[in-house]
Amino acid sequence: MKTNRKELVKENQEFLQKIDRLKSENDILLRDNLEKTRIELALRERVKELSCLYGIAEVIDRAGESVDEILEGIVELIPPSWQYPEIACAEITLNSKAFTTADFKSNQWKQSCDIIVSNIKVGSVTVYYKEEKQEFDEGPFLKEERQLIDAIAERLGRAIERIKTGKQLEKEKKSLEKMNFALQEVVSTVQVEKNKIAKTIGANLEKLIIPMIHDLKNQNQTESHISLGILEQNLKEIASPFIDKISNEMIRLTPVEIQICNFIKNGFMSKDISRIRHISPATVSRHRERIRKKLGISNSEINLATYLKKISSE
């Protein structure tokens, strides 16, 4: 009887030990399951975050240079990426504009981050929960969600700055193109003026200097000295508008008449001109009459020398 009792006690002890062992194994399994569940939940959250960031990259690439289209696309990607998407809503502000989800409602349960462009705050990204939830790392929000909203705001800031810089560069490019076009016009105008001056100088040489050099060959020493003085004066005024003015198409002075005008302007009397030119005073007088007629002063008392000097000074 005593033996049976001992065996019964022993069996009972073994049974209790077995129960303790099963409890311990069950606790280990529970802990493993809880850890597995926690890891699975964490992995699901990370997948949502990665999907959000990937979606943001696609929106930025698709929208191109439209900041509004980028913000409208990104604000809808935010709520599904948070722990409680069914009660989450989002708002993105930029300067004076706001972009929100369709069911947006602001309240005290929020997580926010500033959008920075060129070291200046230009807006913000904010996630709201429409009802109270369990406290985690930052109110009802996880620390990973803080990292995500910071990453979203940073990417938005970079995208906005890139677009802003691109638009500024395009504006400067167009400004440079306009300046280049204006410069080309200036260069073209200068070239036209250079060509005009070259033609004027060539014409003046042809009308004044070359004929006088030819006359010098046939003059005596005194006449040559006088002609050389006039030649020197003409060389100083070779690009002067005087010759151009009195020989334009409307006046139609001949080369000889232009030379006579030049003598008269420089104070030579008819007898001096006749001697230097080897023509009669009467011929000089006829030249003077034709010159007055072509200048439109034939029936006036205007002094020809004075009139020619006035043309030269204008």
Residue pairs with C-beta under 8 A, 6 or more apart in sequence:
45 83
45 142
45 144
46 144
48 80
48 81
48 82
49 81
49 144
49 148
51 81
52 77
52 78
52 80
52 81
52 148
52 152
53 148
53 151
53 152
53 155
55 74
55 77
56 74
56 77
56 152
56 155
57 155
59 69
59 70
59 73
59 74
59 77
60 70
60 155
60 159
62 73
63 69
63 70
63 73
65 163
65 166
65 167
67 94
67 159
67 160
67 163
68 97
68 99
70 156
70 159
71 92
71 94
71 97
71 99
71 156
72 99
74 92
74 152
74 156
75 90
75 91
75 92
75 99
75 100
75 101
76 90
76 101
78 88
78 90
78 101
78 125
78 127
78 149
78 152
79 85
79 88
79 89
79 90
79 101
79 127
80 88
81 148
82 88
82 127
82 141
82 145
83 136
83 140
83 141
83 142
83 145
84 129
84 133
84 140
87 129
87 130
87 131
87 133
88 127
88 128
88 129
88 130
89 100
89 101
89 103
89 104
89 105
89 127
89 128
89 130
90 100
90 101
90 104
90 125
90 126
90 127
90 128
91 98
91 99
91 100
91 101
91 104
91 106
91 125
91 126
91 128
92 98
92 99
92 100
92 115
92 123
92 124
92 125
92 126
92 156
93 99
93 123
93 124
93 126
94 115
94 122
94 123
94 160
95 122
95 123
103 130
104 128
105 128
105 130
106 126
106 128
107 128
107 129
107 130
109 128
109 129
109 130
109 131
109 132
109 133
109 139
109 140
110 126
110 127
110 128
110 129
111 126
111 127
111 138
111 139
111 141
111 145
111 146
111 149
112 124
112 125
112 126
112 127
112 149
113 124
113 125
113 126
113 149
113 150
113 152
113 153
114 121
114 123
114 124
114 153
115 121
115 122
115 123
115 124
115 125
115 153
115 156
115 157
115 160
116 122
116 153
116 154
116 157
117 157
117 160
117 161
117 164
118 161
122 157
122 160
123 156
124 153
125 149
125 152
125 153
125 156
127 141
127 145
127 149
129 140
132 140
133 140
134 140
136 142
136 143
137 143
137 146
138 145
138 146
197 239
200 239
200 243
200 244
201 238
201 239
203 243
203 244
203 247
204 234
204 238
204 239
204 243
204 244
205 238
206 255
207 243
207 247
207 255
207 258
207 259
208 234
208 238
208 243
208 258
208 259
208 262
209 231
209 234
209 235
209 238
211 255
211 259
212 227
212 230
212 231
212 234
212 259
213 231
215 227
215 276
215 277
215 278
216 224
216 227
216 228
216 231
218 278
219 227
219 276
219 278
223 275
223 276
226 272
226 276
227 276
230 262
230 263
230 266
230 268
233 266
234 262
237 243
237 312
240 312
241 314
242 265
242 308
242 311
242 312
243 258
243 262
245 251
245 311
245 314
246 253
246 258
246 261
246 295
246 308
246 311
247 253
247 258
251 294
251 295
252 294
253 261
253 291
253 294
256 287
257 287
257 290
257 291
257 294
259 277
260 273
260 277
260 284
260 287
260 288
260 291
261 291
261 308
263 272
263 273
263 276
264 273
264 288
264 291
264 304
264 305
264 308
265 305
265 308
265 309
265 312
267 305
268 276
270 281
270 284
270 285
270 288
271 281
273 279
273 284
274 280
274 281
274 283
274 284
277 284
288 304
289 298
291 304
292 298
292 304
295 304
295 307
297 304
297 307
